[in-house]
Amino acid sequence: MKIGRRGFLSFVIGGAAGTALSPLPWKLMDDTSIWTQMWPWTPVPEDGEASYVNSVCTLCPGRCGITVRKIEDRAVKIEGMRGNPVNNGGICLLGLSGLQLLYGPTRIKSPLKRTGKRGQGKWDRISWKEAVSMVVEKLGDLRSKGRAHTVGMISGSDRGTVPHLFERFLTAYGSPNFFRMPSVRDSYELTLHIMQGVQALPGFDFKNADFILSFGSGIIDGWGSPVRMMRNFSAWRNTGAKVIQIEPRLSNTAAKSNKWIPINPGTEGALAMGLAHVIIKESLYDNGFIADYANGFDEWKRLVIDKYDPDSVAAITGIDAGTIVALARSFANASNPLAICGRGDGTTPVGLSDCMAVHALNALAGSINNKGGIFAVSDLDYIHWPEIEMDAKAAVGMQHERLDGAGSRKYPNSRYLPNRLPEAILSETPYPLESLFIAGVNPLYTLMDTRPIEKAFEKIPFVVSFSSYMDETAQRADLILPNHIYLERYEDVPRPIGMLQPLISLAKPVVEPQLDTKHAGDVIIQMAKGLGGSLANSFPWESYYSCLKETLGEKWEIMVEKGFWSGSESMTKNLETSFDTVSGKFEFINPDSGSAVQYKPVAVEGDRKSYPLILIPYDSIRLAPNSFVGDPPFAIKTVDDSVLKHNDVFVEINPKTARVAGLREGELVLLSTPIGAGKVRIHLFEGIIPGIVALPRGLGHTGSDDYLDGKGINVNALIGPVQDPDSGMDAAWGIRAKISKV
Amino acid sequence: MKYNKNHRFGMVIDLDKCTGCGSCMVACMAENNVPFRKDESNKLLSITWMRVFRLTNGEPFPKTDICYLPRPCMQCAGQHEGHSPCVSVCPATATDYGIETGIVSQIYTRCFGCRYCMASCPYHSRYFNWWDPIWPTGMEKYLSPNVSPRMRGVVEKCSFCYHRYQLAKEKAFMEKRRELKESEYQTACAQACPANAITFGDLNNPDHAVHRMVNPDPKHGGRPKNPHAVRLLERLGTNPKVYYLSSRNWIRQAGDNHLKNEAKIKKPVHHG
């Protein structure tokens, strides 16, 4: 057959038209789009029966109740627990990311023994039996040599049964060296101890306060119990309560407040004294309280009137005198005013004199133990265990003074000063530290100036970590005894600091332990049993579970079901019996030093000439700075691109300051301080005082995961500690700095 | 007037209360199996159904002010119900407008990734999966069976947690009820918000908080009668179902584009 031109064209055109009209191309297109989507590696989550478990989140000191949604034996979503007195349904982004910490690949899978050099990352997997016997052998050896007091333990908390077991173990073993990581709670505890003569926690009646004067407290930036504070803040919006935020940088709290008053960093105490001056001079203070329940007011009044007139305070703080006078009047004239302190998220202490000055304002306003004010709250007394059996070695060991100097003649009222440890360890004064146990904290990341701490760690012969993650501190341990994470274990969790209502929450296993981990409480009990004698006798429980169940007694059932036990709010408003000082009254005079409350500036390290700027850290809840864990993938994903771009963190600087130095937005620069330096990018921000630069805390992690590691720098490594002379606490609020082009 | 049985689910976000904490973003990611990558600092590529924007008033120190603005999908109804910008351009019917709920759906298996919808969305609420989602070893365990993980090459966006609506309806059906209570259907972000800044409910139902808060005007496409409430880009006529409350004028102004000195230009007066 012959194919002509005409035939050929008819064939081609007809074929094309036919194909186009047929379903073939559409079918092919459809198939292609399906084929390119049905990859076997796109997971298809298995369905099953849904259930909910109530528990509590312990990733930060906030202690929110959580309800975890499960599908069969998998936890699929963490939600805030409705009806919980702390958070009533709300939950923060860290709490929401908890399952990434549960199922993530960064967990320590079994007990590990270091094989290479410290920090080299070479580990041997060992069994729990081997691990515990290693510890027992080491501790037995030290104890038999009469060096029991050289064993220390750092914990994130000293409340609840697990920290109590740690402390009990140390006491029965013969060491006074139990440490709690620093926070603004230290400042408050000391203030309440000195001014009111009580050993108590601060409790704030935020619900009824109508004028909140915050000296830099990041009320919605993670201070205290973050979700609870945000709930309070929103409630103030409804009730019309005023919030005044005093700090050098326009934080989220400052932006949401009724008024932001920028202040020279570190001078908050001076402002408090200046406000006191106006209140006293204009007789705006609570006469009844001062006349009946205060001691040393006349002496303090003379000092305040003499030294802290608005003009002098304006010169120190950079706030004009008119603003100071107006602020003092509106504070004193409010019905239920409340002054609070603790910078940022409150994980760093403030100088004792600053905290006392702020507390004195509450006294002037009559807000001590009063509606909408501050209360001294004693912790719930529910842990009743048999007496510790003390043998001769334990008694001798406990005679030694503490390594950090807390409770010594120099710092008689301080309870824990872990910030002083590096110095004590390096100088071996009063004695060397032979072994250190670390639980639930990451001091090598969170304490200021990390280098001396690393060096101090090198000197400790035997470091044991209970960490579930390979954090900065665990990396330098000799032995890791990984704890279950909070979603896998039982633990009693007392109410968050600042809360008035009595509350104990119960963490309980939402899922079975996923890895070869063990409850730290069980490990301690096994350690005691392994050491035998009086130690074993002091730990009569079979397991941590039985210890906890026995301790909680009749509360146990309700806690298992509801996730918490709560009592009714009982506030001691009786001022007659509130003060346990020598005078029986509220003290404006520190009985130890004999001096009245005053402004004592906490020095800033570095000289102005070589370091013309001042660096302050800031806290953003999206970077989880007040947690012992680094930011999980979900949380780091939310961080703004003006805070983190690729691996570089931005330093915030006022455009005026930047213009003088010729710095442009986004430029890569070297930020140096007297103790360290790091590369950062410039972010021009109008919300910061000229001459001040700010870096966020929570970045610069190592050993975390691919999503966080190597991002930004750790601001704690750039700021050196500044010891508060009155208390020994690290009260550093910043450091001098300079920015140079690279 | 005939009683409108259809729902118009919507959201009211109080910007005076929003703390910018980012909980809504993570609540959404955890609820909807949203993937994550090692570097999420390029926000154009970062899949966030709910994204919190940071606004500044541009004033110099110390008058400067910042405000956070959470942005889910606005579930636009368009000029007439169903004429959403994205729905009207989708060649695959992969996105559709639910007349019963007022929610704009996204059907991943129908989507072939042309991204017309992304181009047409004035709120940047839609995201494209440029990569396969990868969960680190073990982390697939937390994935929820209620929302299917998306594959490379498709567009995704906020669904007002539609699966929660389905679950609530199923439950109500089992209990022989036809109507849902306000609390029975809430989005993950509204539920998690620590500041109670997000309120969710049926804008058509006068008993629901969202209706009371903004008082939508049915004659003008649901435009809020509350003077403190605004919708983003109101003048585009997208008729969105997300309202923002703010007591601060500069924030409400930031919700739309304005001519310079617009406030000074006299409004035309209509006679007769």
Chai-1 contact restraints between the chains, C-beta under 6 A:
chainA,res_idxA,chainB,res_idxB,connection_type,confidence,min_distance_angstrom,max_distance_angstrom,comment,restraint_id
A,S33,B,F112,contact,1.0,0.0,6.0,A-B,restraint_1
A,T36,B,G153,contact,1.0,0.0,6.0,A-B,restraint_2
A,Q37,B,M151,contact,1.0,0.0,6.0,A-B,restraint_3
A,W39,B,M151,contact,1.0,0.0,6.0,A-B,restraint_4
A,T42,B,P149,contact,1.0,0.0,6.0,A-B,restraint_5
A,T42,B,M151,contact,1.0,0.0,6.0,A-B,restraint_6
A,P43,B,E140,contact,1.0,0.0,6.0,A-B,restraint_7
A,P43,B,L143,contact,1.0,0.0,6.0,A-B,restraint_8
A,P43,B,P149,contact,1.0,0.0,6.0,A-B,restraint_9
A,P45,B,L143,contact,1.0,0.0,6.0,A-B,restraint_10
A,P45,B,P145,contact,1.0,0.0,6.0,A-B,restraint_11
A,D47,B,P145,contact,1.0,0.0,6.0,A-B,restraint_12
A,I71,B,P145,contact,1.0,0.0,6.0,A-B,restraint_13
A,R74,B,K141,contact,1.0,0.0,6.0,A-B,restraint_14
A,V76,B,Y142,contact,1.0,0.0,6.0,A-B,restraint_15
A,V76,B,S144,contact,1.0,0.0,6.0,A-B,restraint_16
A,K77,B,A30,contact,1.0,0.0,6.0,A-B,restraint_17
A,G90,B,P194,contact,1.0,0.0,6.0,A-B,restraint_18
A,I91,B,A192,contact,1.0,0.0,6.0,A-B,restraint_19
A,C92,B,S23,contact,1.0,0.0,6.0,A-B,restraint_20
A,C92,B,P194,contact,1.0,0.0,6.0,A-B,restraint_21
A,L93,B,G22,contact,1.0,0.0,6.0,A-B,restraint_22
A,L93,B,S23,contact,1.0,0.0,6.0,A-B,restraint_23
A,L93,B,V26,contact,1.0,0.0,6.0,A-B,restraint_24
A,L96,B,V26,contact,1.0,0.0,6.0,A-B,restraint_25
A,L96,B,A27,contact,1.0,0.0,6.0,A-B,restraint_26
A,L96,B,A30,contact,1.0,0.0,6.0,A-B,restraint_27
A,S97,B,V26,contact,1.0,0.0,6.0,A-B,restraint_28
A,L99,B,Y142,contact,1.0,0.0,6.0,A-B,restraint_29
A,Y103,B,G138,contact,1.0,0.0,6.0,A-B,restraint_30
A,Y103,B,M139,contact,1.0,0.0,6.0,A-B,restraint_31
A,Y103,B,K141,contact,1.0,0.0,6.0,A-B,restraint_32
A,Y103,B,Y142,contact,1.0,0.0,6.0,A-B,restraint_33
A,G104,B,M139,contact,1.0,0.0,6.0,A-B,restraint_34
A,P105,B,P136,contact,1.0,0.0,6.0,A-B,restraint_35
A,P105,B,T137,contact,1.0,0.0,6.0,A-B,restraint_36
A,P105,B,G138,contact,1.0,0.0,6.0,A-B,restraint_37
A,I220,B,T19,contact,1.0,0.0,6.0,A-B,restraint_38
A,V227,B,P194,contact,1.0,0.0,6.0,A-B,restraint_39
A,M230,B,T19,contact,1.0,0.0,6.0,A-B,restraint_40
A,M230,B,P194,contact,1.0,0.0,6.0,A-B,restraint_41
A,M230,B,A195,contact,1.0,0.0,6.0,A-B,restraint_42
A,S234,B,K17,contact,1.0,0.0,6.0,A-B,restraint_43
A,S234,B,A195,contact,1.0,0.0,6.0,A-B,restraint_44
A,S234,B,N196,contact,1.0,0.0,6.0,A-B,restraint_45
A,R237,B,D16,contact,1.0,0.0,6.0,A-B,restraint_46
A,R237,B,K17,contact,1.0,0.0,6.0,A-B,restraint_47
A,N252,B,T19,contact,1.0,0.0,6.0,A-B,restraint_48
A,N252,B,G20,contact,1.0,0.0,6.0,A-B,restraint_49
A,A255,B,I66,contact,1.0,0.0,6.0,A-B,restraint_50
A,P262,B,P62,contact,1.0,0.0,6.0,A-B,restraint_51
A,I621,B,C21,contact,1.0,0.0,6.0,A-B,restraint_52
A,R622,B,G22,contact,1.0,0.0,6.0,A-B,restraint_53
A,P633,B,F36,contact,1.0,0.0,6.0,A-B,restraint_54
A,F634,B,V26,contact,1.0,0.0,6.0,A-B,restraint_55
A,F634,B,M29,contact,1.0,0.0,6.0,A-B,restraint_56
A,K637,B,F36,contact,1.0,0.0,6.0,A-B,restraint_57
A,K637,B,E40,contact,1.0,0.0,6.0,A-B,restraint_58
A,T638,B,G22,contact,1.0,0.0,6.0,A-B,restraint_59
A,T638,B,M25,contact,1.0,0.0,6.0,A-B,restraint_60
A,D640,B,R54,contact,1.0,0.0,6.0,A-B,restraint_61
A,D641,B,S41,contact,1.0,0.0,6.0,A-B,restraint_62
A,D641,B,K43,contact,1.0,0.0,6.0,A-B,restraint_63
A,L644,B,S41,contact,1.0,0.0,6.0,A-B,restraint_64
A,K645,B,S41,contact,1.0,0.0,6.0,A-B,restraint_65
A,H646,B,D39,contact,1.0,0.0,6.0,A-B,restraint_66
A,H646,B,S41,contact,1.0,0.0,6.0,A-B,restraint_67
A,N654,B,F61,contact,1.0,0.0,6.0,A-B,restraint_68
A,E686,B,P60,contact,1.0,0.0,6.0,A-B,restraint_69
A,E686,B,F61,contact,1.0,0.0,6.0,A-B,restraint_70
A,E686,B,T64,contact,1.0,0.0,6.0,A-B,restraint_71
A,G687,B,T64,contact,1.0,0.0,6.0,A-B,restraint_72
A,D706,B,K38,contact,1.0,0.0,6.0,A-B,restraint_73
A,Y707,B,K38,contact,1.0,0.0,6.0,A-B,restraint_74
